[in-house]
Amino acid sequence: MYKTTIMQEVEKILRGFGSKYLVENKINKSKVIEDIDNYDKNLIEVMLQSSTIKHNFTSEIAGHRIFKTNKFIEVFQADEFWKDSYTKFSNKIGLTSNETFLDEATEVILDFPYKDTVLKASMSKEDTDKNDLKPDEPFLNEIIAREEIDILLDKKILVNAKKYTAETEEEVSDISKKDNLILKGNNLLALHTLKERYPEKVKLIYIDPPYNLKGDSFKYNDKFSKSTWLTFMKNRLEIARELLSDEGSIWISISDKEMHYLKILADEIFGENSFVGTLPRKTRDGKSDVPFNLSQDFDWLLVYTKGNVEDPVVGREIDRKYYKTEDFPERPWRTADLTKQTTAKERPNSNFTMINPKTGKEYPVNPKRSWAVTKDTFQSYYDAGGIGFPDDYEFMSGNRPFRRVFKDEDEANTKPTYVSSDFMVKDFILSLAKDVKNQKGNDQIDELFSRDDFDYAKPEELIKLIIDVTTSEDDIVLDFFMGSATTQAVAHKMGRQYIGIEQMNYINTVSVPRLQKVIKGEQGGISAAVNWKGGGSFVYAELMEKNRGYLDDVIGASDQNTLRNVFNLMLENADFDFRVKLDELKDGFNTLSLDDQKRALVKIIDKNQLYYNFSEIDDANVRDLISDSDYAFNQSFYKEEDDE
């Protein structure tokens, strides 16, 4: 491993103390930091004898040499000593980002493109395909350190609020608890904008995030690291968890490339005990010219909850067959299994021959599956009607005793029926394996818009399957990678309340128009299956752009003259990072290439000021920019529940 001059010098000094700062011949990082922080006389004296250390970590003030312990510790923590440090492996094991454990990371990955692309100068594959940008244009994905953030995650002002119905599209000045909501803006900041209005109120979150793939027809940033993608997901999953209800669940579509890493991350955020399961979905029918001659034709659904194991996270009402018999004239009943998976040997109290009291017929226990009742409890269950025998009824098939469940017992049970064998394994898995491939989603988009706007739109049938087993009517469904609005379209048709977030401009050319077609009664996708006839409404609003507008102008500039004009406007009105030396940038700006000019301007924009915060709404210079209708909408959106 390459070591800098400073690293070599520090290691030489530390090894000079024998084993004091070593553990298994590796630098004991925590011990070094402890002694430096406590101004250990012996260690600092030796450090100050080194010209290298003296040059890099000391200053002379009023004739005295000052050792910059804070600077030394900062460099010592951040540099390559970390990789050799004994404490890295003795303390914990986990995912890391920039040599810091991911669950301790405080960075924010702010901007990111839609789905499988990485944020270039354009923000989507659709933009790149329009030949507006060349493949070598700069990547503008932004990482912000926590210490650079102060007001970034505060709730934002919302503008251009409209309500859409089948008949009208009009400005709206208020929003009710039951309104469906579509937001345009950065999804991380939009999620934080929602956190006070919808805390722990969302029953289902479905997301189809960027897969972080490479290859195929997409243009990828080869320097985009796994740790950056994981930090990006971490930022959003943490705030999403705050919105999820106690019995809610989150379903994440993901490829096998990142699925296992994402599970480790999700375990940290939601807790290992909140992991519900991983389900495969077939995406296509095979492909030639693939690595290792294996066509990976599946992606995955990673499922977590905030609930407990006994909570009804997955379940639904099932149409059951009930019998009406003379022995229970007022109580229809159904059959259920009367055995357990444990063997007769493992449950000796359940190892007995069951005898039908009416006919005397004997039913020996299955050695591999014991009875669910014991010798002592059999009679009480039988007297209560809880056990039946096939030889009691001419219509009954089978040759084993059964557990009798009365309809009134089912109706009294508010918890959805556990459906592992009845629904999840059979119908759900079979549908995931054959009925919800990507091509079906693409065809549905083509039918709506007569063009291929999204190459990997999920089919409506997939979202219906998930909504079916996780929600009831009027529950809230959230998708903050909204894309073509498949989730919202299905939720609308199924009578669920929904929230969608999308930052791309196609929200107004694809997503919203699709929902307009839905409320007017379009008959694609699942419409026939749910007998959809149209109706309903949704509210649309945008996070009020501030510096965000300049970012779009920078990204969209096609030549240096255009970009220079944008820069001049920014100098008059934009908010810059306080550390930027604008005079130096202005002097050297014309010497940079177009790509480097764009990188520089994106870098210096103050990311805390991408959108206007709600706290600024009454400032005179901000209030003049907001219509009276939008001002009233914000007051309605952010008012306390007690005020409603």
ZIUR-V302920 format. One record per residue. SS is DSSP state (h for helix, s for strand, l for the rest). PHI is phi in whole degrees, 0 to 359 (* if undefined). PSI is psi in degrees with one decimal (* if undefined). Layout:
ss=SS phi=PHI psi=PSI
ss=SS phi=PHI psi=PSI
//
This chain:
ss=l phi=* psi=132.4
ss=l phi=292 psi=137.3
ss=l phi=232 psi=133.7
ss=l phi=290 psi=167.7
ss=h phi=300 psi=-41.3
ss=h phi=296 psi=-42.9
ss=h phi=298 psi=-44.0
ss=h phi=298 psi=-40.4
ss=h phi=292 psi=-44.5
ss=h phi=296 psi=-42.8
ss=h phi=296 psi=-38.6
ss=h phi=299 psi=-43.6
ss=h phi=296 psi=-45.6
ss=h phi=294 psi=-38.6
ss=h phi=291 psi=-19.8
ss=l phi=292 psi=-13.8
ss=l phi=268 psi=14.5
ss=l phi=71 psi=-130.2
ss=l phi=269 psi=1.9
ss=l phi=303 psi=-40.0
ss=l phi=247 psi=25.5
ss=s phi=235 psi=145.5
ss=s phi=224 psi=118.4
ss=l phi=53 psi=40.2
ss=l phi=67 psi=14.1
ss=s phi=247 psi=150.9
ss=s phi=297 psi=127.0
ss=l phi=273 psi=90.0
ss=h phi=304 psi=-45.6
ss=h phi=296 psi=-35.1
ss=h phi=291 psi=-40.2
ss=h phi=298 psi=-48.2
ss=h phi=298 psi=-40.2
ss=h phi=300 psi=-46.4
ss=h phi=289 psi=-37.6
ss=h phi=295 psi=-43.2
ss=h phi=296 psi=-29.4
ss=l phi=265 psi=11.4
ss=l phi=54 psi=50.0
ss=l phi=302 psi=119.0
ss=h phi=300 psi=-48.3
ss=h phi=297 psi=-44.5
ss=h phi=294 psi=-45.8
ss=h phi=292 psi=-36.4
ss=h phi=300 psi=-44.2
ss=h phi=293 psi=-40.1
ss=h phi=302 psi=-42.3
ss=h phi=287 psi=-11.9
ss=l phi=279 psi=-11.8
ss=l phi=270 psi=125.8
ss=h phi=294 psi=-34.2
ss=h phi=295 psi=-46.2
ss=h phi=293 psi=-42.2
ss=h phi=299 psi=-40.0
ss=h phi=291 psi=-38.0
ss=h phi=267 psi=-21.9
ss=h phi=229 psi=17.5
ss=s phi=226 psi=160.3
ss=s phi=223 psi=150.6
ss=s phi=256 psi=121.5
ss=s phi=230 psi=121.2
ss=l phi=52 psi=40.9
ss=l phi=81 psi=3.9
ss=s phi=245 psi=141.4
ss=s phi=270 psi=119.8
ss=s phi=254 psi=125.4
ss=s phi=271 psi=120.9
ss=l phi=277 psi=81.8
ss=h phi=298 psi=-37.7
ss=h phi=295 psi=-40.0
ss=h phi=293 psi=-41.3
ss=h phi=299 psi=-46.4
ss=h phi=297 psi=-40.3
ss=h phi=298 psi=-46.7
ss=h phi=293 psi=-40.6
ss=h phi=297 psi=-37.6
ss=h phi=288 psi=-35.5
ss=h phi=271 psi=-21.7
ss=l phi=275 psi=-168.3
ss=l phi=288 psi=-7.7
ss=h phi=303 psi=-30.9
ss=h phi=305 psi=-38.6
ss=h phi=292 psi=-28.0
ss=h phi=265 psi=-6.6
ss=l phi=292 psi=134.7
ss=h phi=300 psi=-36.5
ss=h phi=289 psi=-21.0
ss=h phi=300 psi=-38.8
ss=h phi=263 psi=-20.0
ss=h phi=278 psi=-25.2
ss=h phi=277 psi=-48.9
ss=l phi=193 psi=167.7
ss=l phi=231 psi=135.0
ss=l phi=179 psi=-177.9
ss=l phi=291 psi=140.6
ss=s phi=238 psi=153.9
ss=s phi=225 psi=117.5
ss=l phi=53 psi=43.6
ss=l phi=68 psi=15.0
ss=s phi=241 psi=138.2
ss=s phi=300 psi=136.9
ss=h phi=300 psi=-35.6
ss=h phi=286 psi=-5.9
ss=h phi=253 psi=-5.6
ss=l phi=291 psi=144.6
ss=l phi=240 psi=1.0
ss=l phi=292 psi=157.4
ss=s phi=239 psi=126.7
ss=s phi=268 psi=109.4
ss=l phi=277 psi=-62.7
ss=l phi=258 psi=146.8
ss=l phi=201 psi=150.1
ss=l phi=277 psi=176.5
ss=l phi=286 psi=130.8
ss=l phi=54 psi=-125.4
ss=l phi=276 psi=7.8
ss=l phi=255 psi=164.0
ss=l phi=252 psi=145.8
ss=l phi=296 psi=105.6
ss=s phi=264 psi=-163.3
ss=l phi=299 psi=-32.2
ss=l phi=273 psi=171.9
ss=l phi=244 psi=5.7
ss=l phi=201 psi=161.5
ss=h phi=298 psi=-35.8
ss=h phi=300 psi=-42.4
ss=h phi=296 psi=-44.4
ss=h phi=298 psi=-39.0
ss=h phi=293 psi=-17.1
ss=l phi=278 psi=4.6
ss=l phi=64 psi=20.1
ss=l phi=286 psi=-23.4
ss=l phi=226 psi=149.7
ss=l phi=268 psi=155.3
ss=l phi=300 psi=-23.1
ss=l phi=266 psi=15.2
ss=l phi=294 psi=159.4
ss=l phi=288 psi=151.0
ss=s phi=273 psi=133.9
ss=l phi=238 psi=23.3
ss=l phi=298 psi=138.4
ss=l phi=241 psi=128.0
ss=s phi=247 psi=128.5
ss=s phi=239 psi=127.5
ss=l phi=287 psi=148.6
ss=h phi=303 psi=-37.1
ss=h phi=290 psi=-11.9
ss=h phi=268 psi=-2.0
ss=l phi=254 psi=129.2
ss=l phi=231 psi=-50.5
ss=l phi=243 psi=10.1
ss=l phi=303 psi=-41.3
ss=l phi=263 psi=10.7
ss=l phi=290 psi=157.4
ss=l phi=296 psi=147.2
ss=s phi=253 psi=158.3
ss=l phi=288 psi=138.0
ss=s phi=251 psi=134.3
ss=s phi=227 psi=173.3
ss=s phi=55 psi=36.6
ss=s phi=290 psi=129.8
ss=s phi=222 psi=155.9
ss=s phi=240 psi=130.0
ss=s phi=252 psi=128.9
ss=l phi=235 psi=179.4
ss=l phi=296 psi=-26.7
ss=l phi=257 psi=-27.8
ss=l phi=223 psi=161.1
ss=s phi=222 psi=109.8
ss=s phi=216 psi=157.1
ss=s phi=300 psi=147.1
ss=l phi=228 psi=140.1
ss=l phi=251 psi=0.2
ss=l phi=209 psi=169.4
ss=l phi=216 psi=137.6
ss=l phi=263 psi=169.8
ss=l phi=298 psi=-27.3
ss=l phi=263 psi=-2.6
ss=l phi=291 psi=138.0
ss=l phi=288 psi=147.2
ss=s phi=225 psi=131.6
ss=s phi=240 psi=125.6
ss=s phi=243 psi=136.2
ss=s phi=256 psi=124.3
ss=l phi=156 psi=172.4
ss=l phi=306 psi=128.7
ss=h phi=291 psi=-30.7
ss=h phi=295 psi=-45.7
ss=h phi=288 psi=-33.3
ss=h phi=293 psi=-39.1
ss=h phi=299 psi=-41.3
ss=h phi=292 psi=-28.2
ss=h phi=292 psi=-28.8
ss=h phi=276 psi=-15.2
ss=l phi=294 psi=-25.5
ss=l phi=274 psi=-26.9
ss=l phi=275 psi=-32.5
ss=l phi=235 psi=40.7
ss=l phi=293 psi=125.9
ss=l phi=54 psi=35.1
ss=l phi=245 psi=-9.4
ss=s phi=270 psi=124.5
ss=s phi=277 psi=-35.2
ss=s phi=223 psi=130.8
ss=s phi=245 psi=122.9
ss=s phi=242 psi=130.9
ss=s phi=224 psi=148.2
ss=l phi=237 psi=76.4
ss=l phi=282 psi=174.4
ss=l phi=303 psi=134.2
ss=l phi=277 psi=-11.7
ss=l phi=59 psi=46.2
ss=l phi=268 psi=171.3
ss=l phi=223 psi=144.4
ss=l phi=104 psi=-158.9
ss=l phi=55 psi=-141.2
ss=l phi=264 psi=4.4
ss=l phi=267 psi=155.4
ss=l phi=258 psi=115.3
ss=l phi=246 psi=153.9
ss=l phi=273 psi=107.2
ss=l phi=295 psi=-18.4
ss=l phi=271 psi=-1.9
ss=l phi=287 psi=111.0
ss=l phi=271 psi=160.3
ss=h phi=299 psi=-38.3
ss=h phi=294 psi=-36.1
ss=h phi=293 psi=-42.2
ss=h phi=298 psi=-41.9
ss=h phi=294 psi=-38.5
ss=h phi=295 psi=-40.8
ss=h phi=303 psi=-46.1
ss=h phi=291 psi=-40.0
ss=h phi=302 psi=-47.6
ss=h phi=307 psi=-43.6
ss=h phi=278 psi=-35.9
ss=h phi=291 psi=-33.1
ss=h phi=297 psi=-45.1
ss=h phi=284 psi=-31.8
ss=h phi=298 psi=-37.9
ss=h phi=299 psi=-34.6
ss=h phi=294 psi=-26.7
ss=h phi=275 psi=-19.6
ss=s phi=285 psi=136.7
ss=s phi=288 psi=168.0
ss=s phi=300 psi=-32.9
ss=s phi=251 psi=14.7
ss=s phi=281 psi=168.1
ss=s phi=221 psi=153.6
ss=s phi=241 psi=131.5
ss=s phi=242 psi=121.9
ss=s phi=242 psi=119.6
ss=s phi=281 psi=130.4
ss=s phi=206 psi=151.5
ss=l phi=274 psi=170.0
ss=h phi=291 psi=-18.6
ss=h phi=299 psi=-42.7
ss=h phi=246 psi=-1.7
ss=h phi=301 psi=-42.9
ss=h phi=289 psi=-36.2
ss=h phi=293 psi=-41.4
ss=h phi=296 psi=-35.3
ss=h phi=296 psi=-42.2
ss=h phi=299 psi=-43.4
ss=h phi=297 psi=-46.5
ss=h phi=294 psi=-33.2
ss=h phi=301 psi=-39.7
ss=h phi=291 psi=-37.0
ss=h phi=279 psi=-47.3
ss=h phi=264 psi=-20.6
ss=l phi=98 psi=137.6
ss=h phi=302 psi=-34.2
ss=h phi=287 psi=-9.0
ss=h phi=264 psi=3.3
ss=s phi=286 psi=121.0
ss=s phi=271 psi=-47.2
ss=s phi=169 psi=172.6
ss=s phi=236 psi=125.0
ss=s phi=239 psi=134.1
ss=s phi=277 psi=145.9
ss=s phi=231 psi=126.9
ss=s phi=283 psi=128.4
ss=l phi=259 psi=-23.2
ss=l phi=198 psi=178.3
ss=l phi=255 psi=28.7
ss=l phi=107 psi=152.8
ss=l phi=212 psi=140.4
ss=l phi=271 psi=173.5
ss=l phi=56 psi=55.9
ss=l phi=239 psi=154.9
ss=h phi=302 psi=138.7
ss=h phi=61 psi=13.7
ss=h phi=61 psi=26.3
ss=l phi=240 psi=114.9
ss=l phi=277 psi=112.3
ss=l phi=277 psi=99.3
ss=l phi=258 psi=20.1
ss=s phi=230 psi=147.5
ss=s phi=240 psi=-171.0
ss=s phi=223 psi=153.3
ss=s phi=249 psi=113.8
ss=s phi=263 psi=123.8
ss=s phi=238 psi=128.7
ss=s phi=228 psi=164.0
ss=s phi=220 psi=165.9
ss=l phi=262 psi=-4.9
ss=l phi=276 psi=-177.2
ss=l phi=262 psi=168.8
ss=l phi=303 psi=-36.6
ss=l phi=277 psi=-4.6
ss=l phi=283 psi=150.7
ss=l phi=279 psi=64.6
ss=l phi=293 psi=-44.0
ss=l phi=241 psi=126.1
ss=l phi=173 psi=165.8
ss=l phi=196 psi=162.5
ss=l phi=287 psi=139.2
ss=l phi=242 psi=135.8
ss=l phi=288 psi=109.6
ss=l phi=254 psi=154.8
ss=l phi=265 psi=118.1
ss=l phi=251 psi=143.7
ss=s phi=260 psi=144.6
ss=s phi=245 psi=119.3
ss=s phi=231 psi=159.9
ss=l phi=295 psi=-31.0
ss=l phi=286 psi=-18.1
ss=s phi=224 psi=68.8
ss=s phi=297 psi=-29.6
ss=s phi=256 psi=4.8
ss=s phi=226 psi=89.3
ss=s phi=303 psi=147.8
ss=s phi=217 psi=163.5
ss=s phi=230 psi=167.7
ss=s phi=260 psi=153.2
ss=s phi=213 psi=166.0
ss=l phi=292 psi=138.9
ss=l phi=250 psi=15.4
ss=s phi=240 psi=166.3
ss=l phi=239 psi=162.3
ss=l phi=286 psi=-16.7
ss=l phi=289 psi=149.7
ss=l phi=282 psi=164.0
ss=l phi=298 psi=-34.3
ss=l phi=293 psi=-35.8
ss=l phi=286 psi=-24.4
ss=l phi=235 psi=78.1
ss=h phi=301 psi=-31.2
ss=h phi=291 psi=-17.9
ss=h phi=255 psi=9.2
ss=l phi=265 psi=83.3
ss=l phi=208 psi=162.4
ss=l phi=273 psi=123.9
ss=s phi=273 psi=132.2
ss=s phi=243 psi=129.7
ss=l phi=289 psi=113.5
ss=l phi=300 psi=-25.5
ss=l phi=280 psi=-41.3
ss=l phi=247 psi=-14.7
ss=l phi=78 psi=3.3
ss=l phi=291 psi=137.9
ss=s phi=261 psi=143.4
ss=s phi=230 psi=97.5
ss=l phi=296 psi=152.6
ss=l phi=289 psi=147.6
ss=s phi=280 psi=117.9
ss=l phi=304 psi=-26.6
ss=l phi=268 psi=-9.8
ss=s phi=216 psi=106.8
ss=l phi=287 psi=163.4
ss=s phi=295 psi=151.1
ss=l phi=281 psi=-9.8
ss=l phi=243 psi=163.6
ss=l phi=257 psi=172.6
ss=l phi=304 psi=-39.0
ss=l phi=284 psi=-28.7
ss=l phi=262 psi=-8.4
ss=h phi=305 psi=-49.5
ss=h phi=296 psi=-40.3
ss=h phi=293 psi=-38.7
ss=h phi=294 psi=-42.1
ss=h phi=295 psi=-44.2
ss=h phi=297 psi=-30.7
ss=l phi=277 psi=0.1
ss=l phi=87 psi=6.4
ss=l phi=281 psi=-7.1
ss=s phi=230 psi=134.1
ss=s phi=230 psi=165.4
ss=l phi=232 psi=141.8
ss=h phi=295 psi=-27.1
ss=h phi=281 psi=1.7
ss=h phi=279 psi=-19.6
ss=l phi=226 psi=134.5
ss=l phi=292 psi=-31.0
ss=l phi=279 psi=-11.7
ss=l phi=278 psi=129.7
ss=l phi=262 psi=173.2
ss=l phi=94 psi=167.0
ss=l phi=226 psi=24.6
ss=l phi=231 psi=148.8
ss=l phi=300 psi=155.8
ss=s phi=226 psi=158.6
ss=s phi=274 psi=131.3
ss=s phi=262 psi=124.3
ss=s phi=243 psi=122.4
ss=s phi=278 psi=148.1
ss=h phi=301 psi=-39.1
ss=h phi=295 psi=-27.4
ss=h phi=290 psi=-41.9
ss=h phi=298 psi=-43.9
ss=h phi=292 psi=-28.6
ss=h phi=281 psi=-14.3
ss=l phi=272 psi=109.5
ss=l phi=281 psi=-16.3
ss=l phi=281 psi=128.1
ss=l phi=305 psi=144.3
ss=l phi=297 psi=135.9
ss=l phi=295 psi=129.0
ss=l phi=236 psi=27.7
ss=h phi=303 psi=-51.6
ss=h phi=276 psi=-30.6
ss=h phi=279 psi=-39.3
ss=h phi=233 psi=-54.2
ss=h phi=302 psi=-49.0
ss=h phi=289 psi=-42.4
ss=h phi=277 psi=-73.3
ss=h phi=292 psi=-47.3
ss=h phi=295 psi=-53.5
ss=h phi=295 psi=-40.9
ss=h phi=298 psi=-39.7
ss=h phi=294 psi=-41.6
ss=h phi=298 psi=-30.3
ss=h phi=276 psi=-16.6
ss=h phi=218 psi=-21.4
ss=l phi=253 psi=-3.9
ss=l phi=229 psi=44.0
ss=l phi=286 psi=161.9
ss=h phi=301 psi=-36.5
ss=h phi=300 psi=-34.8
ss=h phi=296 psi=-40.7
ss=h phi=295 psi=-41.6
ss=h phi=299 psi=-42.9
ss=h phi=298 psi=-37.6
ss=h phi=294 psi=-37.6
ss=h phi=293 psi=-42.3
ss=h phi=300 psi=-40.1
ss=h phi=295 psi=-33.0
ss=h phi=281 psi=-37.0
ss=h phi=235 psi=-0.1
ss=l phi=57 psi=29.6
ss=l phi=199 psi=161.6
ss=l phi=266 psi=84.7
ss=l phi=281 psi=-30.4
ss=l phi=225 psi=122.4
ss=l phi=285 psi=-22.6
ss=l phi=230 psi=38.7
ss=l phi=295 psi=135.1
ss=l phi=285 psi=143.1
ss=l phi=288 psi=150.2
ss=h phi=300 psi=-32.4
ss=h phi=299 psi=-34.2
ss=h phi=296 psi=-47.4
ss=h phi=294 psi=-36.1
ss=h phi=298 psi=-43.4
ss=h phi=304 psi=-44.9
ss=h phi=290 psi=-46.3
ss=h phi=298 psi=-37.7
ss=h phi=304 psi=-43.8
ss=h phi=265 psi=0.8
ss=h phi=235 psi=-14.4
ss=l phi=223 psi=166.3
ss=l phi=239 psi=170.5
ss=l phi=305 psi=141.5
ss=l phi=78 psi=-7.2
ss=l phi=297 psi=154.1
ss=s phi=268 psi=131.1
ss=s phi=244 psi=131.8
ss=s phi=238 psi=135.1
ss=s phi=224 psi=111.2
ss=l phi=259 psi=9.6
ss=l phi=243 psi=69.0
ss=l phi=295 psi=-40.8
ss=l phi=57 psi=-123.6
ss=l phi=275 psi=7.9
ss=l phi=72 psi=31.0
ss=h phi=298 psi=-47.6
ss=h phi=301 psi=-45.6
ss=h phi=292 psi=-37.9
ss=h phi=297 psi=-44.2
ss=h phi=291 psi=-44.2
ss=h phi=301 psi=-40.3
ss=h phi=298 psi=-47.2
ss=h phi=294 psi=-25.2
ss=l phi=261 psi=8.4
ss=l phi=75 psi=25.9
ss=l phi=259 psi=149.9
ss=s phi=281 psi=146.6
ss=s phi=217 psi=158.6
ss=s phi=228 psi=133.2
ss=s phi=231 psi=144.2
ss=s phi=228 psi=132.7
ss=s phi=208 psi=136.8
ss=l phi=259 psi=-12.8
ss=l phi=281 psi=152.8
ss=h phi=293 psi=-19.4
ss=h phi=290 psi=-1.6
ss=h phi=301 psi=-30.8
ss=l phi=264 psi=-5.7
ss=l phi=247 psi=-18.5
ss=l phi=234 psi=-57.2
ss=h phi=296 psi=-56.7
ss=h phi=295 psi=-45.5
ss=h phi=302 psi=-34.5
ss=h phi=297 psi=-44.2
ss=h phi=292 psi=-31.7
ss=h phi=298 psi=-41.1
ss=h phi=297 psi=-37.3
ss=h phi=298 psi=-49.3
ss=h phi=289 psi=-16.4
ss=l phi=270 psi=-0.4
ss=l phi=99 psi=25.9
ss=l phi=302 psi=149.6
ss=l phi=247 psi=23.3
ss=l phi=273 psi=-179.4
ss=l phi=58 psi=-124.2
ss=l phi=266 psi=8.2
ss=l phi=306 psi=-46.5
ss=l phi=294 psi=-38.5
ss=l phi=295 psi=-30.9
ss=l phi=252 psi=9.3
ss=l phi=57 psi=47.1
ss=l phi=284 psi=129.9
ss=l phi=240 psi=-1.0
ss=l phi=101 psi=173.3
ss=l phi=115 psi=176.6
ss=l phi=87 psi=-172.8
ss=l phi=201 psi=169.6
ss=s phi=209 psi=156.1
ss=s phi=253 psi=136.7
ss=s phi=242 psi=138.8
ss=s phi=208 psi=161.1
ss=s phi=237 psi=142.8
ss=s phi=294 psi=129.9
ss=l phi=288 psi=114.7
ss=s phi=287 psi=144.3
ss=l phi=234 psi=-97.6
ss=h phi=294 psi=-21.1
ss=h phi=303 psi=-36.9
ss=h phi=297 psi=-37.7
ss=h phi=292 psi=-35.3
ss=h phi=301 psi=-44.3
ss=h phi=298 psi=-40.3
ss=h phi=295 psi=-40.9
ss=h phi=296 psi=-47.9
ss=h phi=298 psi=-36.6
ss=h phi=275 psi=-8.5
ss=l phi=296 psi=128.4
ss=l phi=265 psi=-14.4
ss=l phi=209 psi=171.6
ss=h phi=290 psi=-32.0
ss=h phi=295 psi=-44.4
ss=h phi=298 psi=-43.6
ss=h phi=294 psi=-36.9
ss=h phi=298 psi=-40.3
ss=h phi=296 psi=-40.1
ss=h phi=298 psi=-44.6
ss=h phi=300 psi=-41.5
ss=h phi=297 psi=-40.7
ss=h phi=295 psi=-38.8
ss=h phi=297 psi=-39.0
ss=h phi=298 psi=-27.9
ss=h phi=276 psi=-35.1
ss=h phi=231 psi=-22.0
ss=l phi=282 psi=159.5
ss=l phi=262 psi=126.7
ss=s phi=251 psi=156.9
ss=l phi=303 psi=133.9
ss=l phi=295 psi=-16.4
ss=l phi=272 psi=-5.9
ss=l phi=286 psi=134.5
ss=l phi=265 psi=90.0
ss=h phi=297 psi=-37.6
ss=h phi=299 psi=-41.2
ss=h phi=293 psi=-38.9
ss=h phi=294 psi=-42.4
ss=h phi=298 psi=-39.9
ss=h phi=293 psi=-36.3
ss=h phi=257 psi=3.8
ss=h phi=299 psi=-43.1
ss=h phi=289 psi=-13.8
ss=h phi=275 psi=-8.7
ss=l phi=271 psi=153.9
ss=l phi=289 psi=166.6
ss=h phi=301 psi=-43.2
ss=h phi=298 psi=-44.3
ss=h phi=290 psi=-33.5
ss=h phi=298 psi=-43.8
ss=h phi=297 psi=-44.6
ss=h phi=302 psi=-43.6
ss=h phi=296 psi=-45.0
ss=h phi=291 psi=-39.2
ss=h phi=298 psi=-38.5
ss=h phi=293 psi=-38.8
ss=h phi=276 psi=-15.5
ss=s phi=297 psi=134.4
ss=l phi=288 psi=110.8
ss=h phi=289 psi=-16.4
ss=h phi=292 psi=-16.4
ss=h phi=244 psi=30.1
ss=l phi=294 psi=-38.1
ss=s phi=230 psi=158.6
ss=l phi=284 psi=132.9
ss=s phi=280 psi=149.6
ss=h phi=301 psi=-29.4
ss=h phi=296 psi=-15.9
ss=h phi=266 psi=1.1
ss=l phi=296 psi=-27.2
ss=l phi=264 psi=0.7
ss=l phi=295 psi=138.4
ss=h phi=302 psi=-43.0
ss=h phi=287 psi=-17.6
ss=h phi=268 psi=-42.3
ss=h phi=302 psi=-33.3
ss=l phi=292 psi=-19.1
ss=l phi=270 psi=-6.7
ss=l phi=247 psi=133.0
ss=l phi=291 psi=158.6
ss=h phi=299 psi=-36.4
ss=h phi=295 psi=-46.0
ss=h phi=293 psi=-35.6
ss=h phi=299 psi=-46.1
ss=h phi=294 psi=-36.1
ss=h phi=299 psi=-43.1
ss=h phi=297 psi=-40.9
ss=h phi=297 psi=-38.1
ss=h phi=290 psi=-41.4
ss=h phi=294 psi=-38.6
ss=h phi=259 psi=3.0
ss=l phi=291 psi=150.9
ss=l phi=294 psi=150.1
ss=h phi=301 psi=-35.1
ss=h phi=295 psi=-20.9
ss=h phi=277 psi=-11.3
ss=l phi=276 psi=*
//
